[in-house]
Amino acid sequence: MILYVNACVRAESRTNRLAKALLNKLGAYEEVRLTDLALKPLDGESLGYREAQIEKQNYHDSIFDLSKQFAEADVIVISAPCWDAQFPAVLKIYLENIYAIGIVSKYSENGGPRGLCKAKKLYYVTTVGGGYDQRFSYDYIEYLAKHAFGIPETELLCVKYLDIEGNDAEEILSRAINNIDEMY
Ligand SMILES: Cc1cc2nc3c(=O)[nH]c(=O)nc-3n(C[C@H](O)[C@H](O)[C@H](O)COP(=O)(O)O)c2cc1C
């Protein structure tokens, strides 16, 4: 199963358009639109509840549904526009919510994480108003994928300079979408 984690916020999101061009090449997919989920950041209560369920190995609880979906995907595509040099907060909240020990990751003998996810590849799709510094978004997602989730391969698809005065954003995006058609 291909899982599409859509962290785009604007209804007419260009990042979503770019991701959909990739997904059309990859095949049928399941979409999780994060802004539709009303996910909440973990707080003392929800974290305590989750830890208690993990302690009891009660993985049937519905709080683990998104974690299981993520862990069982064969390929994952995350789309998120560049916001404040990173990505919209809803993506961090999603990651916080899916990162359940025993489903997406477990602790190895030396205390570090060992990934339990099935996916062989994760794509991170983004668009940026200006230039792109991948350290705060793609590099972080790549780190989690490889070191925490056990996903061996990641790929960045980025289209930048969309909001630079004088640039034709539509043309830049269309060119990128055509490139996807040729590359994948
Ligand atoms: C809240 C917000 C924060 C943004 N932060 C940045 C930024 O830090 N650097 C940048 O180059 N562009 C920034 N932009 C511009 C977006 O990255 C750019 O317009 C992007 O293509 C929007 O993607 P979308 O069409 O999928 O919403 C920001 C836009 C918004 C709305």
The ligand as a MOL file (V3000), in Angstrom:
LIG
                    3D

  0  0  0     0  0            999 V3000
M  V30 BEGIN CTAB
M  V30 COUNTS 31 33 0 0 0
M  V30 BEGIN ATOM
M  V30 1 C 2.9060 30.4330 6.8630 0
M  V30 2 C 3.8880 30.4370 5.7070 0
M  V30 3 C 5.2460 30.3620 5.9500 0
M  V30 4 C 6.1630 30.3740 4.8930 0
M  V30 5 N 7.5020 30.2970 5.1670 0
M  V30 6 C 8.3910 30.3360 4.1520 0
M  V30 7 C 9.7940 30.2620 4.4100 0
M  V30 8 O 10.2470 30.1520 5.5400 0
M  V30 9 N 10.6620 30.3210 3.3490 0
M  V30 10 C 10.2080 30.4470 2.0480 0
M  V30 11 O 11.0250 30.4990 1.1290 0
M  V30 12 N 8.8730 30.4700 1.7750 0
M  V30 13 C 7.9620 30.4140 2.7910 0
M  V30 14 N 6.6130 30.4460 2.5090 0
M  V30 15 C 6.1590 30.3760 1.1020 0
M  V30 16 C 5.7770 28.9270 0.7370 0
M  V30 17 O 6.8450 28.0370 1.0300 0
M  V30 18 C 5.4410 28.7830 -0.7320 0
M  V30 19 O 4.4910 29.7450 -1.1410 0
M  V30 20 C 4.9160 27.3890 -1.0310 0
M  V30 21 O 4.9560 27.1410 -2.4030 0
M  V30 22 C 3.4900 27.1970 -0.5090 0
M  V30 23 O 3.0670 25.9160 -0.8020 0
M  V30 24 P 1.5360 25.5310 -1.0430 0
M  V30 25 O 1.1070 26.1460 -2.3420 0
M  V30 26 O 1.5670 24.0420 -1.0830 0
M  V30 27 O 0.7640 26.0780 0.1260 0
M  V30 28 C 5.6880 30.4420 3.5610 0
M  V30 29 C 4.3040 30.5140 3.3100 0
M  V30 30 C 3.4170 30.5200 4.3670 0
M  V30 31 C 1.9270 30.5940 4.0780 0
M  V30 END ATOM
M  V30 BEGIN BOND
M  V30 1 1 1 2
M  V30 2 1 2 3
M  V30 3 2 2 30
M  V30 4 2 3 4
M  V30 5 1 4 5
M  V30 6 1 4 28
M  V30 7 2 5 6
M  V30 8 1 6 7
M  V30 9 1 6 13
M  V30 10 2 7 8
M  V30 11 1 7 9
M  V30 12 1 9 10
M  V30 13 2 10 11
M  V30 14 1 10 12
M  V30 15 2 12 13
M  V30 16 1 13 14
M  V30 17 1 14 15
M  V30 18 1 14 28
M  V30 19 1 15 16
M  V30 20 1 16 17
M  V30 21 1 16 18
M  V30 22 1 18 19
M  V30 23 1 18 20
M  V30 24 1 20 21
M  V30 25 1 20 22
M  V30 26 1 22 23
M  V30 27 1 23 24
M  V30 28 2 24 25
M  V30 29 1 24 26
M  V30 30 1 24 27
M  V30 31 2 28 29
M  V30 32 1 29 30
M  V30 33 1 30 31
M  V30 END BOND
M  V30 END CTAB
M  END
